[in-house]
Amino acid sequence: MKNLKIYFLAFLSLAIFSCDDAIDITQPGRFNADAAYQSVEDLQLGLLGAYNELDITDMITFASTFTDEISIGFDNGGQGLGDGRYGYILNSTSGAPGAIWVDQYDAINASTRLIEAAQAITPDASEQAEYNNVLGQAYAIRAWSHFVLFTYYTVDYTDDNGLCVPAVDYVPDVDATPGRNTVAEVVNLINNDLSSAANLLDGDNSDITFMNTDFVTAVQARLAAYRQDYATAATLAKSLSDKYPLADKTQYFNMYEDTDNTEVIFKLERSVGDSYDGQATGGGGWAGALYAFVNATLSGSPYFEMGRALYNQFDANDIRLERNIDPSSVIDPNYASNPNFRNDDILVIRKYPGSDGQPLMNDLKVFRSSEMVLIEAEAAAAQGDLAAAASFIKEIRDARLGENTPMMNFSNAEEAFGAILDERRLEFCFEGHRYLDLKRLGERANRRIDRDALDCEINNSCAGSSEYPAFDNTNAYKFTLPIPEVERNANAVIREQQNPGY
């Protein structure tokens, strides 16, 4: 169904024509939505096409490289260095801002075309449930993609009057130049679409690779936490943490082999032969290929390794360490004094070892119950219940270490937020959370990017002190992505609405 897509930014390609009349040409064989969607079955196929637009590998690799999750591997041939990501260079021509922007508006366009086409189809009584479910998922996809854009391109999530992104709940003309809507307007669109989705979906949450009512609740919980509406966030998160138990150590390990889904609320399925079955590029691919060329072992040509500062935060009994570090790794406890540490201290990432016989290809976990528990912890800290915040962190650590771990004792909210952010660092490493977590919690937690001094020496990549590399008061603006140049070149309205600092 990819041929049925018309991209939100498709008008960019029209610039190559020297004659304005070229935009009026209707190409033979090109279908509009009315022609493409004539039945509920057509809508179902279109829904699969919309799902195919969803990917988070760009977010995973950006968060890993731009923050403190990875180090340049011994087999690195320039990956992550050419565009300056590892050295904290970020501007409107950088890869991540353009990729995330285009990917999300592609999904918005595909889902909106589906929603509009559905209005012209009257299902039979036997088709009504399927019709509602397809339409509900289309609303959920559009809400999700607007939420992703909200998180990356909004300076202040709580400022209703601040600039956000274009809120697009319609199919724009090819010459459209939408400006940035306010935060309140975009949040209102997201909430309305989520409400529409919840009202249409049938409540069958057995298939976690399709958006369902639990997915809707998870988005609402994360949005409420980002907006610091903690009463709402805590209630929604609890409803899911009660329903989805935390994985034990064995289940957690197997979750990343794609053989256990105990705590998974929603994931993007990746299968042999699908459009993401290949080396990771700007258009997606195997998540494990973001870190290695062949497989997730020492002999698999890893070009990124786990950052030493991250590795040092794990308890030796933590299943997350076993899951994220391959046993073929070469670990030097005296790495800090070893002049040849890059070759003698090799921390091979195996978050995505592969499945279905394909190395490096795994499903992408978008929502897990552990996030809901940590949202509850965040809400408790914000509301002054420091003991409750500590108990939620303990719940995670008990599950991951398989033992009764000590209860933390916080004297103030900053300490609690610091512990929460530290736990999120371990829980969600290589899953695309770190950049946004630092953005929204870093100041309250007194935490910043934490890259080991020796990892900083590679390519002279850390500006500032070794303790807090890269970001100070003059460049903290980089925790919000710039409006990408590809959009600014085509859209005169948004050209004047760039984020501060760029």
C-alpha positions in Angstrom: 0.0 0.0 0.0 3.0 2.3 0.0 2.0 3.5 -3.5 -1.1 5.0 -2.0 0.8 7.4 0.2 1.1 11.1 -0.5 3.6 12.6 1.8 2.9 15.7 3.9 6.0 17.3 2.5 5.4 16.0 -1.0 5.3 19.5 -2.4 9.1 19.7 -1.9 9.6 17.4 -4.9 7.5 19.7 -7.1 10.2 22.4 -6.9 12.2 20.6 -9.5 9.7 21.4 -12.2 10.3 24.6 -14.2 6.7 25.1 -15.1 4.0 25.9 -12.4 1.5 24.1 -14.5 3.2 20.8 -13.7 1.4 20.7 -10.4 -1.9 20.4 -12.3 -0.9 17.2 -14.0 -2.8 14.1 -12.9 -0.5 11.1 -13.6 -2.1 8.0 -15.2 -2.6 5.3 -12.6 -2.5 7.6 -9.6 -5.4 7.1 -7.2 -6.9 9.6 -4.8 -8.3 8.4 -1.5 -11.9 7.9 -2.8 -10.6 5.6 -5.6 -8.1 3.8 -3.3 -10.4 3.1 -0.4 -13.8 1.6 -1.5 -14.4 -1.0 1.2 -13.6 -2.0 4.8 -11.1 -4.4 3.4 -9.3 -1.6 1.6 -9.3 0.4 4.9 -7.6 -2.6 6.6 -4.9 -2.7 4.0 -4.4 1.0 4.2 -4.1 0.7 8.0 -1.2 -1.7 7.5 0.4 0.9 5.2 0.1 3.5 8.0 1.7 1.1 10.5 4.5 0.7 8.0 5.3 4.4 8.5 6.0 3.9 12.2 9.6 3.5 13.3 11.7 4.6 16.2 15.2 3.6 15.1 16.1 7.2 14.3 15.2 8.2 17.8 17.1 5.3 19.3 20.3 6.1 17.4 20.0 9.8 18.1 19.5 9.3 21.8 22.3 6.8 22.1 24.9 8.9 20.2 24.0 12.4 21.2 23.8 11.7 25.0 25.9 9.2 27.0 24.8 5.7 26.1 27.5 4.7 23.7 31.2 5.0 23.0 33.0 4.8 19.6 33.8 1.1 19.1 37.1 -0.4 18.1 35.7 -1.3 14.7 34.3 2.1 14.0 35.0 3.5 10.6 33.6 7.0 11.1 30.0 6.1 12.0 28.5 8.8 14.3 31.4 11.1 13.7 30.8 12.5 10.3 27.7 14.5 11.2 29.0 15.5 14.6 26.4 13.7 16.7 28.9 12.2 19.0 30.5 15.6 19.4 27.1 17.2 20.3 26.8 19.1 17.0 23.2 19.8 16.2 21.6 22.1 13.7 18.7 22.3 11.2 20.7 20.3 8.6 21.5 17.5 11.0 20.1 14.1 10.2 17.9 13.4 13.2 15.7 16.6 13.0 14.8 15.9 9.4 14.3 12.1 9.8 12.0 12.4 12.8 10.0 15.2 11.3 9.4 13.5 7.9 8.8 10.1 9.4 6.0 11.4 11.7 4.3 13.5 9.1 4.4 10.6 6.7 2.5 8.6 9.3 0.1 11.5 10.0 -0.6 11.8 6.3 -1.3 8.1 5.9 -3.6 7.9 8.9 -5.5 11.1 8.0 -6.1 9.9 4.5 -7.5 6.7 6.0 -9.7 8.7 8.4 -11.1 10.9 5.6 -11.7 8.0 3.3 -13.6 6.1 5.9 -16.2 8.8 6.0 -17.3 7.8 2.5 -17.7 4.1 3.4 -20.8 2.7 5.0 -20.0 -0.7 6.5 -22.4 -3.6 6.6 -23.6 -4.6 10.1 -21.1 -7.5 9.9 -18.3 -5.1 9.1 -19.0 -2.5 11.7 -16.7 -3.8 14.4 -13.8 -4.1 12.0 -14.5 -0.7 10.6 -14.6 0.9 14.0 -11.3 -0.9 15.0 -9.5 0.2 11.9 -10.7 3.8 12.3 -9.7 3.8 16.0 -6.2 2.7 15.2 -5.9 5.4 12.5 -6.8 8.0 15.1 -4.3 6.4 17.5 -1.5 6.5 14.9 -2.1 10.2 14.2 -2.2 11.0 17.9 1.1 9.1 18.5 2.9 10.8 15.7 1.8 14.3 16.8 2.9 13.3 20.3 6.4 12.3 19.1 6.7 15.7 17.2 5.5 17.5 20.4 8.3 15.9 22.5 11.2 16.7 20.1 10.3 20.2 18.8 8.7 21.9 21.8 10.8 23.9 24.1 8.5 23.8 27.1 5.9 21.1 27.4 4.0 23.0 30.1 3.8 26.4 28.2 0.4 26.3 26.5 1.2 29.4 24.5 4.6 28.2 23.3 5.2 27.2 19.7 4.9 23.4 19.0 4.5 21.9 15.5 1.9 22.2 12.8 -1.2 20.4 13.9 -2.4 18.5 10.8 -5.7 16.8 11.1 -6.4 17.2 7.4 -4.7 16.3 4.1 -2.8 19.4 3.1 -2.6 20.7 -0.5 0.7 20.3 -2.2 1.4 24.0 -1.8 0.4 24.2 1.8 2.6 26.2 4.2 1.2 25.4 7.7 2.7 27.4 10.6 3.5 26.1 14.0 0.5 25.7 16.3 0.7 26.4 20.0 1.4 23.7 22.6 -2.3 23.8 23.8 -3.6 23.4 20.2 -1.4 20.3 19.5 -2.1 18.8 22.9 -5.8 19.3 22.2 -5.5 17.5 18.9 -3.6 14.6 20.5 -6.2 14.3 23.3 -9.1 14.5 20.8 -7.6 11.8 18.6 -6.9 9.6 21.6 -10.5 10.0 22.8 -11.8 9.1 19.3 -9.5 6.1 19.3 -10.7 4.9 22.7 -14.4 5.2 21.7 -13.9 3.2 18.5 -11.5 0.5 19.6 -13.1 -2.8 20.8 -11.1 -3.2 24.0 -9.4 -6.4 22.8 -5.8 -5.9 24.0 -4.5 -9.3 23.3 -2.3 -8.3 20.3 0.4 -5.9 21.5 1.6 -5.2 17.9 -1.6 -3.2 17.2 -2.7 -0.1 18.9 -5.5 -0.8 21.4 -7.1 0.9 24.4 -4.1 0.1 26.6 -1.9 1.8 24.0 -4.2 4.9 24.2 -3.9 4.9 28.0 -0.1 4.6 27.8 0.2 7.6 25.5 -2.1 9.6 27.8 0.0 8.6 30.8 3.3 9.6 29.1 1.8 12.9 27.8 0.5 13.8 31.3 3.9 13.1 32.8 5.6 15.3 30.2 3.1 18.0 30.9 3.6 17.6 34.6 -0.1 16.8 35.2 1.0 14.3 37.7 -2.4 13.5 39.2 -3.6 12.3 35.8 -0.3 10.6 35.0 -0.3 8.6 38.3 -3.9 7.3 37.8 -3.3 6.3 34.2 0.0 4.7 34.9 -1.3 2.7 37.8 -4.1 1.3 35.7 -1.5 -0.2 33.4 1.1 -1.3 36.0 -1.6 -3.2 37.8 -2.6 -4.9 34.6 0.9 -5.7 33.3 3.2 -7.2 35.9 6.9 -6.4 35.8 9.0 -9.2 34.1 11.2 -11.3 36.4 14.8 -11.7 35.4 14.2 -14.6 33.0 11.2 -12.9 31.4 13.2 -9.6 31.1 16.1 -11.3 29.3 13.7 -13.2 27.0 11.7 -10.0 26.2 14.6 -8.9 24.1 14.8 -12.2 22.3 11.1 -11.6 21.4 10.1 -14.7 23.2 8.4 -13.1 26.2 5.9 -10.2 26.4 5.1 -10.2 30.1 5.4 -6.5 30.6 5.1 -5.2 27.0 2.1 -2.9 26.4 2.9 -2.1 22.8 5.7 -2.9 20.4 6.5 -2.4 16.7 6.8 -5.9 15.2 9.8 -6.5 12.9 9.8 -9.6 10.8 11.9 -11.3 8.1 11.0 -10.0 4.7 9.3 -6.8 5.9 10.3 -3.3 4.8 12.6 -2.9 7.8 14.5 -6.2 7.3 17.9 -4.8 6.5 20.8 -2.8 7.8 19.7 0.3 9.7 19.7 3.5 7.6 17.8 6.8 7.7 14.7 4.8 6.6 14.9 2.3 9.4 16.2 -1.3 9.6 17.4 -3.7 12.2 17.8 -2.0 15.6 20.9 -4.0 16.4 22.5 -2.6 13.2 22.6 0.8 14.9 25.5 -0.6 16.9 27.1 -3.4 14.9 27.5 -4.5 11.3 27.2 -8.3 11.5 25.9 -9.5 14.9 25.8 -8.5 18.6 29.1 -10.2 19.5 32.8 -9.2 19.7 33.3 -10.8 16.2 30.2 -9.1 14.8 32.1 -5.8 14.0 30.6 -3.5 16.7 31.2 0.1 15.7 29.4 1.5 18.8 29.9 0.1 22.3 28.2 0.8 25.6 29.5 3.9 27.2 31.8 3.3 30.2 29.9 5.7 32.4 26.7 3.8 31.7 28.3 0.4 32.3 29.7 1.6 35.6 26.1 2.3 36.9 24.9 -1.3 36.7 24.9 -3.7 39.6 26.7 -6.9 38.8 23.5 -8.9 39.6 21.3 -6.7 37.4 19.7 -8.7 34.6 19.8 -5.4 32.6 23.6 -5.7 32.5 23.5 -9.3 31.3 20.9 -8.3 28.7 22.7 -5.3 27.4 26.3 -6.6 27.4 27.3 -9.6 25.4 29.4 -12.2 27.2 32.0 -12.0 24.4 32.9 -8.5 25.7 36.4 -7.7 26.9 36.1 -5.9 30.2 39.1 -4.3 31.8 38.4 -3.2 35.4 41.5 -1.0 35.2 40.4 0.7 31.9 40.9 4.2 33.3 44.7 3.8 33.5 45.0 1.7 30.4 46.5 3.7 27.5 45.1 1.1 25.1 41.6 1.0 26.6 39.8 1.2 23.2 41.2 -2.2 22.3 41.3 -3.7 25.8 37.9 -2.6 27.2 35.2 -3.6 24.6 31.6 -3.4 25.8 29.6 -5.1 23.1 25.9 -4.1 23.1 23.4 -6.9 22.8 20.1 -5.2 23.4 19.0 -6.3 20.0 20.7 -9.7 19.3 18.1 -10.7 16.7 15.2 -13.0 16.3 13.5 -15.3 13.8 17.0 -16.4 12.7 17.9 -12.8 11.7 20.8 -11.3 13.7 20.3 -7.7 14.9 16.5 -7.7 14.1 14.1 -7.4 17.0 10.7 -5.9 17.8 10.9 -2.4 19.0 9.4 -1.9 22.5 7.5 1.3 22.7 5.6 1.0 26.0 6.4 -1.3 28.9 4.9 -1.5 32.4 8.3 -0.5 33.9 7.8 2.9 32.4 4.4 3.2 34.1 5.9 2.3 37.5 8.6 5.0 37.0 5.9 7.5 36.0 4.2 6.7 39.3 7.5 7.3 41.0 7.9 10.6 39.2 4.4 11.7 40.2 5.0 10.8 43.8 8.2 12.8 43.9 6.5 15.8 42.3 3.7 15.6 44.9 6.1 15.4 47.8 5.6 11.7 48.7 9.3 10.8 48.7 8.8 7.5 50.5 6.3 6.4 47.7 8.8 7.5 45.1 11.5 5.3 46.7 9.1 2.3 46.9 8.4 2.5 43.2 12.1 2.5 42.4 12.6 -0.4 44.7 9.9 -2.3 42.9 11.9 -2.0 39.6 15.2 -2.9 41.2 13.7 -5.9 43.1 12.5 -7.3 39.7 15.7 -6.6 37.9 18.1 -7.9 40.6 15.8 -10.7 41.7 16.3 -9.9 45.3 15.0 -7.6 48.1 16.9 -4.4 47.4 17.4 -1.6 50.0 14.9 1.1 50.2 16.3 4.5 49.3 15.8 7.5 51.6 15.4 10.9 50.0 15.7 14.1 51.9 14.2 16.3 49.1 12.6 16.1 45.7 15.8 16.7 43.8 17.3 13.5 45.3 14.2 11.6 44.3 14.2 12.9 40.7 17.9 12.1 40.5 17.3 8.5 41.5 14.3 8.2 39.1 16.4 9.6 36.2 19.3 7.2 37.1 16.9 4.3 37.1 15.4 5.3 33.8 18.9 5.5 32.4 19.4 1.8 33.2 15.9 0.6 32.4 15.6 2.3 29.0 19.1 2.4 27.6 19.2 1.9 23.8 15.4 2.4 23.6 15.4 6.0 22.7 14.4 7.7 26.0 17.6 9.2 27.3 17.6 12.5 25.3 14.0 13.4 26.3 14.5 12.2 29.8 17.4 14.5 30.3 15.4 17.3 28.7 12.5 17.2 31.0 14.0 15.8 34.2 17.7 16.8 34.1 17.3 20.2 35.8 15.0 18.9 38.6 17.3 15.9 39.1 20.6 17.8 39.0 21.7 15.4 36.2 23.3 16.1 32.9 24.9 14.2 30.1 27.4 11.8 31.8 30.1 10.5 29.4 33.3 8.9 30.7 36.4 11.0 30.4 38.1 8.5 28.2 35.1 8.2 25.9 35.2 12.0 25.7 38.8 11.9 24.5 37.6 10.2 21.3 37.5 12.9 18.6 37.7 15.4 21.5 34.0 15.0 21.8 33.0 16.5 25.1 33.0 20.3 25.5 33.1 21.4 29.1 34.1 19.4 32.1 34.4 15.6 32.2 31.6 15.5 34.8 29.1 17.5 32.8 30.2 17.4 29.2 28.6 19.3 26.4 25.8 21.2 27.9 25.9 24.4 30.0 23.6 27.4 30.1 24.7 28.5 26.7 23.8 25.4 24.8 21.0 23.6 26.7 18.8 24.7 23.8 20.0 21.5 22.0 17.6 19.5 24.1 15.0 20.7 21.7 15.4 19.8 18.0 15.5 22.5 15.4 12.8 22.7 12.7 14.6 20.8 9.9 16.0 22.7 6.9 14.0 20.5 4.5 10.8 22.0 6.0 12.1 25.6 6.3 13.2 25.6 2.6 9.7 24.7 1.4 7.6 26.6 4.0 8.0 30.3 4.2 5.7 30.5 7.2 7.6 28.1 9.4 11.0 29.5 8.2 10.4 32.4 10.6 9.4 30.1 13.5 12.7 28.3 14.2 13.4 27.2 17.8 15.7 29.4 19.9 19.5 28.9 19.5 19.5 27.6 15.9 
